[in-house]
C-alpha cells in the first residue's frame, strides 16, 4: 500500500516500485542488477511500453537469449513455436506476453519484496525522496508543535531537519532496515539537542516519533 508523507505518495510494494517510473524504479533496477536478476524488471517495463514482440522474444524469451527470463516450460514452448512461424503480430502475442509479465512480477514479489526495502539502494532513494519532499510541516503538525512548545523552538531552523530524520527513521524501522538504528540515533540526538537548546521538557523521543508519523 502506498505510504503518504507530507501529502505525497511513496511506493511501498513491488508493483508500486515497478509503476513508480521515477527514482524508486531506477533504484529497484539497480538492486536487481546487483542481484543478477534485472531481466525480470526489464521485461515488465519493456512489455508495458508495448515493445515489439520480436524484440521481446529475441532479448528475453528465446532459449539462450541475452536476458533470458525464467518462465514455465509450457509458456516458453508456445512462444518458441509461434516464433518459428515468423508470426510476431502483437495481437497473437499479447496473451502470452501478459502471462510472462505476471510470472515476472510474482517472482520479484516472492524474492525481493522483503530484501529490496532492506537494501542500500532503497535507503538512498528513500532518504533523498523524504528530504526533498518535506519542505515544511503540515498544518496539523505545525499546530501541534506550537501548542506544546515555545516560539523559539517552533522557529528553529533545525526543527525541520529533525522532523525529516524522525520520519525517515520510522520508515526504516517499519521495513526492519539494517541501517534503521543508525538513522534513529541521528533523529533522537537532533530532537534531544533541540529540547536542550530551548530548555524544554517535552515528550520522550518515542512519543515524538509517533506524533510525527501520525501528523506529517
C-alpha positions as CSV (number, residue, x, y, z in Angstrom):
1,X,0.0,0.0,0.0
2,X,1.3,3.5,-0.9
3,X,2.7,5.5,2.0
4,X,1.7,9.1,2.3
5,X,4.3,11.6,3.8
6,X,3.8,15.3,3.8
7,X,0.9,15.0,1.3
8,X,3.0,13.0,-1.2
9,X,2.7,9.3,-2.1
10,X,5.6,6.9,-1.8
11,X,5.6,3.4,-3.3
12,X,5.6,0.5,-0.9
13,X,5.0,-2.7,-2.9
14,X,6.8,-4.4,-5.8
15,X,4.0,-3.4,-8.2
16,X,4.3,0.2,-7.0
17,X,8.1,0.2,-7.3
18,X,7.6,-1.0,-10.9
19,X,5.0,1.6,-11.8
20,X,6.7,4.5,-10.0
21,X,8.7,5.3,-13.1
22,X,10.9,7.7,-11.1
23,X,13.7,7.2,-8.6
24,X,12.2,4.1,-7.0
25,X,12.0,2.2,-10.3
26,X,15.7,3.1,-11.0
27,X,16.8,2.1,-7.5
28,X,14.9,-1.2,-7.8
29,X,16.6,-1.9,-11.2
30,X,20.0,-1.1,-9.7
31,X,19.3,-3.5,-6.8
32,X,18.2,-6.3,-9.2
33,X,21.4,-5.8,-11.3
34,X,23.4,-6.3,-8.2
35,X,21.4,-9.5,-7.6
36,X,21.8,-10.6,-11.3
37,X,18.1,-10.5,-11.8
38,X,17.5,-7.3,-13.8
39,X,15.8,-9.2,-16.7
40,X,12.6,-9.6,-14.6
41,X,12.0,-5.9,-14.3
42,X,13.4,-5.0,-17.7
43,X,10.9,-7.4,-19.4
44,X,8.0,-6.0,-17.5
45,X,9.0,-2.4,-18.3
46,X,9.5,-3.2,-22.0
47,X,6.3,-5.1,-22.3
48,X,4.3,-2.3,-20.6
49,X,5.8,0.1,-23.1
50,X,4.4,-2.1,-25.9
51,X,7.8,-3.1,-27.3
52,X,7.6,-5.2,-30.5
53,X,7.0,-8.9,-29.7
54,X,10.0,-10.0,-31.8
55,X,12.3,-7.7,-29.9
56,X,11.0,-9.1,-26.6
57,X,11.3,-12.6,-27.9
58,X,14.9,-12.2,-29.1
59,X,16.0,-10.5,-25.9
60,X,14.1,-12.3,-23.1
61,X,12.2,-15.4,-24.4
62,X,14.4,-17.3,-26.9
63,X,16.4,-20.1,-25.3
64,X,19.9,-18.8,-24.7
65,X,18.9,-15.1,-25.2
66,X,21.0,-12.4,-23.6
67,X,18.4,-11.7,-20.8
68,X,16.5,-14.9,-20.8
69,X,13.7,-14.9,-18.2
70,X,12.8,-17.8,-16.0
71,X,9.3,-18.8,-17.1
72,X,7.3,-22.1,-17.2
73,X,8.3,-24.6,-19.9
74,X,4.8,-24.7,-21.4
75,X,4.7,-20.9,-21.8
76,X,8.1,-20.8,-23.4
77,X,7.3,-23.7,-25.7
78,X,4.2,-21.9,-27.0
79,X,6.2,-18.7,-27.8
80,X,9.1,-20.6,-29.4
81,X,6.7,-22.5,-31.6
82,X,5.0,-19.3,-32.7
83,X,8.3,-17.6,-33.4
84,X,9.3,-20.4,-35.7
85,X,6.3,-19.5,-37.9
86,X,7.7,-15.9,-38.0
87,X,4.4,-14.6,-36.7
88,X,5.1,-11.6,-34.5
89,X,1.9,-9.7,-34.6
90,X,1.1,-8.1,-31.3
91,X,-2.5,-9.4,-31.2
92,X,-1.2,-13.0,-31.3
93,X,1.4,-12.4,-28.6
94,X,-0.5,-10.3,-26.1
95,X,-1.8,-13.2,-24.0
96,X,1.5,-15.0,-23.6
97,X,3.4,-11.8,-23.1
98,X,1.0,-10.8,-20.4
99,X,1.3,-14.2,-18.7
100,X,5.1,-13.8,-18.8
101,X,4.8,-10.4,-17.2
102,X,2.7,-11.8,-14.4
103,X,5.2,-14.5,-13.8
104,X,8.0,-11.9,-13.6
105,X,6.0,-9.8,-11.1
106,X,5.3,-12.9,-9.0
107,X,9.0,-13.8,-9.0
108,X,10.0,-10.3,-7.9
109,X,7.3,-10.1,-5.3
110,X,8.3,-13.5,-3.8
111,X,12.1,-13.0,-3.9
112,X,12.6,-9.2,-3.4
113,X,9.6,-7.7,-1.6
114,X,11.5,-8.0,1.7
115,X,15.1,-7.8,0.6
116,X,14.8,-4.6,-1.6
117,X,13.4,-2.4,1.3
118,X,16.5,-3.5,3.3
119,X,19.0,-2.6,0.6
120,X,21.3,0.3,0.3
121,X,19.5,1.3,-2.9
122,X,16.3,1.6,-1.1
123,X,17.9,3.5,1.8
124,X,19.4,6.1,-0.6
125,X,16.2,6.7,-2.6
126,X,14.0,6.9,0.5
127,X,16.4,9.4,2.2
128,X,16.7,11.7,-0.8
129,X,12.9,11.5,-1.5
130,X,11.9,12.3,2.0
131,X,14.4,15.0,2.5
132,X,13.2,16.7,-0.7
133,X,9.5,16.2,-0.1
134,X,9.3,17.5,3.4
135,X,9.9,21.2,2.7
136,X,7.6,22.3,5.5
137,X,5.5,20.8,8.3
138,X,1.9,20.0,7.7
139,X,-0.6,22.5,9.3
140,X,-1.7,19.8,11.7
141,X,1.8,19.0,12.9
142,X,2.6,22.7,13.0
143,X,-0.3,23.5,15.2
144,X,0.6,20.6,17.5
145,X,4.1,21.8,17.9
146,X,3.0,25.4,18.5
147,X,0.7,24.2,21.2
148,X,3.3,22.3,23.1
149,X,6.5,24.4,22.7
150,X,7.7,27.9,22.7
151,X,8.1,30.2,19.7
152,X,11.9,29.8,19.6
153,X,11.6,26.0,19.3
154,X,9.0,26.3,16.5
155,X,11.1,28.8,14.6
156,X,14.4,26.9,15.0
157,X,15.8,26.1,11.6
158,X,17.0,22.7,12.8
159,X,13.4,21.6,13.6
160,X,12.5,20.6,10.1
161,X,15.7,18.5,9.7
162,X,14.8,16.8,13.0
163,X,11.3,16.1,11.6
164,X,12.7,14.7,8.3
165,X,15.0,12.3,10.0
166,X,12.4,11.3,12.6
167,X,10.1,10.3,9.7
168,X,12.9,8.7,7.8
169,X,13.9,6.5,10.8
170,X,10.3,5.5,11.4
171,X,10.0,4.2,7.8
172,X,13.3,2.3,8.0
173,X,12.1,0.7,11.3
174,X,8.9,-0.4,9.6
175,X,11.0,-2.2,7.0
176,X,13.5,-3.6,9.5
177,X,16.3,-2.0,7.5
178,X,19.8,-2.7,8.9
179,X,20.6,1.0,8.9
180,X,17.4,1.9,10.9
181,X,19.1,2.1,14.3
182,X,21.8,4.5,12.9
183,X,19.2,6.9,11.5
184,X,17.2,6.6,14.7
185,X,20.2,7.6,16.7
186,X,20.7,10.7,14.5
187,X,17.0,11.7,14.8
188,X,16.9,11.1,18.5
189,X,20.0,13.2,19.1
190,X,18.6,16.0,16.9
191,X,15.4,16.0,19.0
192,X,17.2,16.0,22.3
193,X,19.5,18.8,21.2
194,X,16.6,20.9,20.3
195,X,15.0,20.4,23.7
196,X,18.2,21.2,25.5
197,X,18.9,24.3,23.4
198,X,15.5,25.7,24.2
199,X,15.3,24.4,27.8
200,X,12.2,22.3,27.2
201,X,11.0,19.1,28.8
202,X,8.5,17.6,26.4
203,X,7.5,14.1,25.4
204,X,10.1,11.3,25.0
205,X,11.6,10.7,21.6
206,X,9.5,7.6,21.1
207,X,6.3,9.6,21.5
208,X,7.6,12.4,19.4
209,X,8.2,10.0,16.5
210,X,4.7,8.5,16.8
211,X,3.3,12.1,16.6
212,X,5.4,13.0,13.6
213,X,4.3,9.8,11.8
214,X,0.7,10.4,12.6
215,X,0.5,14.1,11.8
216,X,3.0,14.5,8.9
